[in-house]
Amino acid sequence: MQKLNTKLTTKLTPSTIAALEEMLQNTARPAPPDYLPIHFLGGYTAGQVIGHLNPDFTSYLQESLGGKPIPHIKIGHDRLTIDHARPLELSESLLNMADRMREGGLIPGWRNENFAWIDQNGHEYFRLERSAFRAFGFRSMATHINGYTKAGNLWLGRRSETKSTDPGRLDNLAAGGIGADETPWVNARRELWEEAGVPPQISDHIEPVGRIHMRRPIQGRGFHDEQLYIYDLELAENFIPTNHDGEVSGFIEISLSEAAARILADEFTSDAAFVTADFILRNTRVD
């Protein structure tokens, strides 16, 4: 990822830099061996693994699908298979399966919002309730925006205590899942307004700087597989973020060295920790 064309720099100890670099080398973890792979018979590579099912969910789905099958979906002892079908038909079948898991208490935080599953060529094959993506380990997409000042500080949000995931943890200035009908650019600007009150005349200046692929199991929830689209945004010294959607309880403005310390103290969400660590490393020098 490129270094910002700005005087923004900070000093960190070699040990802190090493710790952050080690973190970023472990963003994409493999699924645990006891997770059931989900194979998709459509797409560019038929039979590819597109998800992983928590073993706590497997017996429930095997019993449910054994008693009442769902079109285009089969489950065996070593895999769950999704057949090729038209996107609308496939989406209906997957929603049916997700609804059953929701009824069984296995998918909390239902949002009534859809994510799209898109292959490496940009083709959409199905849509599904966003909270179900993590339950099945399907790859989703999100944007994260680093808000920084020329003084060398970062603005961070603290997630609301009512959030279903990571309540109370530190997050980037704004971040959010990319909806089925959104592009990363559109999503980033929307999230900046909703979460931090950044108006379009400022958010128009976001700078795309790269991507981070996140993969990790989440205890009792499923497998988190997400492509993070990262943007940087310089904010005026007198700009104060203001939340509009109730998802952020407040904001703090801190130095990069303090942000690094809070990352290593495990105060961030996992995604925001990686994004912030990447920003810090792009704008630091060894003390």
Secondary structure, DSSP 8 states (H G I E B T S, - for coil): ----SSS--EEE-HHHHHHHHHHHTTSB----TTSEEEEESSSSSTTEEEEEE-HHHHHHHHHHHHHS--TTEEE-SS-EEE----HHHHHHHHHHHHHHHHHTT-S-S--S-EEEEE-TTS-EEEEEEHHHHHHHT-EEEEEEEEEE-TTSEEEEEEE-TT-SSSTT-EE-SEEEE--TT--HHHHHHHHHHHHH---HHHHTT-EEEEEEEEEEEETTTEEEEEEEEEEEEE--TT-----SSSSEEEEEEEEHHHHHHHHHTT-B-HHHHHHHHHHHHHTEEE-
